[in-house]
Amino acid sequence: MFATGIENSYPIITLPDGTRKRVDEMEKCGHYKYWKEDFNLVKEMGIEFLRYGPPYFSVNTGPGQYDWSFVDETFRYLEELGITPIVDLCHFGLPDWLENFQNPDFPVHFEEYALAFAKRYPYIQFYTPVNEIFVTAAFSGQYGWWNEKGTSDLTFVTALKNLCKANVLAMNAILTVQPDAIFIQSESSEYFHPETPDCDKLATFLNLRRFLSLDLSYGYPISVSMYEYLLENGMTKKEYQWFESSVIKG
C-alpha cells in the first residue's frame, strides 16, 4: 500500500487579540472548492490509497445530528475513481458543541459518530479513528497551543484518556458494521536524547510517556512509573482497568 493524504486538521487556536479561531486546513488550501481537482491529481499520479477524512467539526452538528452533504459527494467520487480512502475521523479538533478534549462526554459522542459514519459507508475498510492521539493531547492539554490550551499534566492526562477511550469505542463501533475493518493508527515518533547526564531521568520519563496513547488504546501493560504518573494526574484505577479490559474485538 502506497498512500498520500490531504491535510484535514481543524484545531482551534487563540489569536494575539484573544479571539478564538478554527484553523481548517482544507479551507485554507481551497479543497472545499477544488476537491475534484485534488482527487483527479491523486488518480493522475497513480496513487490508489488516500488518507482522507471528513471535517468532523462541521459534519457532527449536534448530539446524533449529522450533515453528510459534502461527505457523500467526496466519497462517492473517490469510489468512482477507484481510490481507496483511509478514513481519518478526528484530526486535532472537535465540533463547537463538544468544546474541547477535557469534555468527558466526548468519547461516547465520538463513538456514535463513528458508528453513524460506518453505517452510511459500510464498504469502507481502512480507518484512522483518532489521528495522532499523543500530539493532540500534548498540544491541547500541555503545551497550551490548541483547543483547551491546557498547560499541566492534569489537563494532558485528561485529554489523553478521553482521546484513547474515544479511539477504542470508535474502533469497536466500526467493527460491528465492518468486521473486516483495518485500523491504521498514526502517531508521532519523537525520541528524547539527554544532552547531559543529569537529563537522563527526564529523557527516560518522556520516552516512556510518548507511548501512552498506543499503550492505552491497545491494552498494552505500562511501567510502574507511567501508571503512577497517570494516577497522580487524574486517571482513576477504574479508568485504567477499563483500557486493560476493552480489547478491540476485531
Phi and psi in degrees as a GROMACS rama.xvg file:
@    title "Ramachandran Plot"
@    xaxis  label "Phi"
@    yaxis  label "Psi"
@TYPE xy
-118.651  124.162  PHE-2
-128.921  157.063  ALA-3
-120.435  -175.368  THR-4
-153.431  159.247  GLY-5
-110.956  119.933  ILE-6
-61.4349  122.808  GLU-7
-132.993  33.6416  ASN-8
-77.3277  157.641  SER-9
-154.321  51.9055  TYR-10
-72.5835  164.182  PRO-11
-102.647  130.791  ILE-12
-117.636  166.431  ILE-13
-109.699  125.816  THR-14
-79.9645  164.88  LEU-15
-54.4552  -29.1034  PRO-16
-86.6192  4.60478  ASP-17
93.4014  -8.19664  GLY-18
-76.2006  151.98  THR-19
-97.9778  137.136  ARG-20
-138.429  133.572  LYS-21
-86.3954  128.097  ARG-22
-98.8835  95.4096  VAL-23
-94.6708  104.498  ASP-24
-65.36  -31.0929  GLU-25
-69.5637  -31.5455  MET-26
-70.8229  -43.7874  GLU-27
-59.768  -38.235  LYS-28
-91.7153  3.22507  CYS-29
80.1045  16.714  GLY-30
-65.597  -34.9104  HIS-31
-62.0834  -27.2628  TYR-32
-92.051  -37.2347  LYS-33
-112.958  28.0833  TYR-34
-62.4014  -35.0256  TRP-35
-64.0889  -44.8319  LYS-36
-61.1995  -40.6103  GLU-37
-60.4645  -46.9573  ASP-38
-66.1011  -38.3661  PHE-39
-62.2193  -35.8368  ASN-40
-67.4319  -37.5422  LEU-41
-60.961  -45.9886  VAL-42
-62.915  -42.9094  LYS-43
-61.0338  -33.244  GLU-44
-78.4579  -5.66107  MET-45
78.1671  20.1132  GLY-46
-92.054  125.85  ILE-47
-98.5715  -10.7391  GLU-48
-125.53  135.27  PHE-49
-130.536  118.23  LEU-50
-72.2586  117.024  ARG-51
-157.501  142.13  TYR-52
-143.721  149.145  GLY-53
-70.6807  156.466  PRO-54
-73.8113  93.5239  PRO-55
-50.2859  -41.2503  TYR-56
-64.1305  -27.4777  PHE-57
-104.768  -16.0677  SER-58
-80.3829  -46.3834  VAL-59
-88.584  88.4076  ASN-60
-80.7347  -11.1815  THR-61
-179.88  176.12  GLY-62
-56.2322  115.312  PRO-63
70.3454  13.4779  GLY-64
-117.56  133.192  GLN-65
-140.063  143.608  TYR-66
-114.415  102.481  ASP-67
-95.1121  7.11399  TRP-68
-58.4423  -51.1601  SER-69
-68.6677  -37.9462  PHE-70
-65.1652  -43.2783  VAL-71
-58.2717  -45.8618  ASP-72
-62.2154  -49.3792  GLU-73
-69.6467  -42.75  THR-74
-72.983  -29.6661  PHE-75
-64.9151  -41.0845  ARG-76
-70.1967  -38.0258  TYR-77
-58.8263  -40.697  LEU-78
-65.4558  -41.0105  GLU-79
-61.5577  -37.2273  GLU-80
-78.8233  -12.0212  LEU-81
77.0678  25.9663  GLY-82
-97.481  127.212  ILE-83
-89.4274  119.456  THR-84
-83.101  143.409  PRO-85
-104.292  103.623  ILE-86
-85.0158  122.422  VAL-87
-99.166  113  ASP-88
-94.8423  -25.0251  LEU-89
-141.285  118.869  CYS-90
-129.893  83.0588  HIS-91
75.7346  1.50413  PHE-92
-153.874  170.461  GLY-93
-129.694  159.862  LEU-94
-58.905  150.679  PRO-95
-55.3491  -37.3142  ASP-96
-69.4587  -17.4982  TRP-97
-92.4586  -9.33327  LEU-98
70.1098  -82.0164  GLU-99
-157.518  -175.146  ASN-100
-80.3971  2.42344  PHE-101
-82.4516  -10.3351  GLN-102
-73.9911  115.215  ASN-103
-68.0023  -15.0409  PRO-104
-84.06  -12.5734  ASP-105
-54.7512  -48.2155  PHE-106
-57.0356  -41.9071  PRO-107
-69.6163  -40.7255  VAL-108
-66.4333  -35.8282  HIS-109
-69.0786  -36.6559  PHE-110
-58.0244  -44.0737  GLU-111
-63.3584  -40.0671  GLU-112
-65.1049  -45.42  TYR-113
-61.8087  -41.225  ALA-114
-65.1018  -43.4789  LEU-115
-62.7788  -40.465  ALA-116
-63.8218  -47.3036  PHE-117
-62.2515  -37.9343  ALA-118
-68.267  -34.8377  LYS-119
-75.6599  -32.1126  ARG-120
-127.075  66.3928  TYR-121
-67.6022  -14.5716  PRO-122
-78.8567  -15.3918  TYR-123
-73.3472  133.828  ILE-124
-110.708  -33.0503  GLN-125
-103.307  130.843  PHE-126
-138.177  145.557  TYR-127
-119.209  92.6993  THR-128
-58.001  -54.1558  PRO-129
-122.678  120.931  VAL-130
-76.3094  134.229  ASN-131
39.0476  70.0096  GLU-132
-59.1978  -45.5218  ILE-133
-61.1581  -45.3675  PHE-134
-61.2987  -44.7123  VAL-135
-58.9759  -46.8181  THR-136
-66.5698  -40.275  ALA-137
-70.2004  -47.4465  ALA-138
-69.4646  -31.5285  PHE-139
-89.918  -36.5709  SER-140
-106.893  -12.5417  GLY-141
-128.905  -38.691  GLN-142
-86.7016  -13.7554  TYR-143
74.402  24.9682  GLY-144
-95.7867  -36.6684  TRP-145
-125.366  161.262  TRP-146
48.6832  -109.831  ASN-147
-72.9032  -13.3739  GLU-148
56.1343  40.6356  LYS-149
-71.7513  150.05  GLY-150
-134.831  33.2685  THR-151
-139.671  164.933  SER-152
-64.7912  -32.8829  ASP-153
-63.1288  -48.6773  LEU-154
-70.4996  -30.5085  THR-155
-64.3304  -50.0692  PHE-156
-64.9873  -37.3159  VAL-157
-62.4482  -47.1891  THR-158
-61.8904  -42.8009  ALA-159
-60.472  -48.5804  LEU-160
-68.1352  -35.5369  LYS-161
-68.0483  -41.1669  ASN-162
-66.5093  -43.4957  LEU-163
-66.2585  -40.4398  CYS-164
-63.4597  -42.7257  LYS-165
-59.9825  -40.4913  ALA-166
-62.0495  -47.5569  ASN-167
-65.5703  -46.6767  VAL-168
-61.3867  -39.8746  LEU-169
-65.9453  -43.1561  ALA-170
-61.1584  -44.9882  MET-171
-67.3245  -34.4539  ASN-172
-65.3134  -44.5534  ALA-173
-61.3393  -39.4843  ILE-174
-65.5142  -23.7022  LEU-175
-69.4622  -22.9153  THR-176
-100.308  -43.7949  VAL-177
-123.259  86.5237  GLN-178
-64.6188  -15.9291  PRO-179
-96.1177  14.4951  ASP-180
-60.0242  143.377  ALA-181
-120.878  128.438  ILE-182
-103.171  121.807  PHE-183
-107.018  96.6681  ILE-184
-86.3488  117.816  GLN-185
-92.0303  145.455  SER-186
-159.082  159.383  GLU-187
-71.8937  163.594  SER-188
-136.112  36.3831  SER-189
-69.5372  158.277  GLU-190
-139.455  136.632  TYR-191
-101.141  125.199  PHE-192
-108.673  126.418  HIS-193
-69.2051  125.772  PRO-194
-72.5421  -34.854  GLU-195
-135.357  160.574  THR-196
-55.4649  -32.9997  PRO-197
-72.4647  -8.29312  ASP-198
-91.8724  -4.10961  CYS-199
-61.3886  -41.9182  ASP-200
-62.343  -44.5026  LYS-201
-65.9544  -42.0368  LEU-202
-61.6876  -41.1758  ALA-203
-61.9962  -43.6441  THR-204
-60.6437  -47.234  PHE-205
-66.6169  -34.7904  LEU-206
-70.5102  -27.0167  ASN-207
-77.8898  -40.7411  LEU-208
-64.7983  -31.1268  ARG-209
-64.8295  -17.8029  ARG-210
-94.4665  -2.03979  PHE-211
-59.5043  -36.3481  LEU-212
-61.4546  -41.2045  SER-213
-76.897  -39.0685  LEU-214
-59.2099  -46.2341  ASP-215
-70.1397  -43.1613  LEU-216
-62.406  -32.4273  SER-217
-115.653  16.1036  TYR-218
64.4156  32.3376  GLY-219
-87.9794  133.323  TYR-220
-59.7303  138.636  PRO-221
-108.322  166.366  ILE-222
-72.1781  163.404  SER-223
-60.2716  -41.3279  VAL-224
-63.5348  -38.1212  SER-225
-71.5333  -37.8881  MET-226
-62.1291  -45.286  TYR-227
-63.6813  -39.491  GLU-228
-60.9448  -45.2391  TYR-229
-63.5278  -45.1271  LEU-230
-67.6712  -34.0888  LEU-231
-72.1768  -14.2141  GLU-232
-125.322  37.9459  ASN-233
106.775  -16.1332  GLY-234
-82.724  136.083  MET-235
-91.739  162.365  THR-236
-59.2409  -39.3945  LYS-237
-62.1216  -41.2143  LYS-238
-65.2607  -42.3681  GLU-239
-64.2686  -41.9878  TYR-240
-63.7057  -29.4554  GLN-241
-60.4873  -43.3161  TRP-242
-65.8384  -35.6731  PHE-243
-64.6709  -34.4206  GLU-244
-95.5656  -17.8399  SER-245
-89.9039  63.5543  SER-246
-70.1365  140.205  VAL-247
-60.1689  131.629  ILE-248
-84.7105  -5.94049  LYS-249
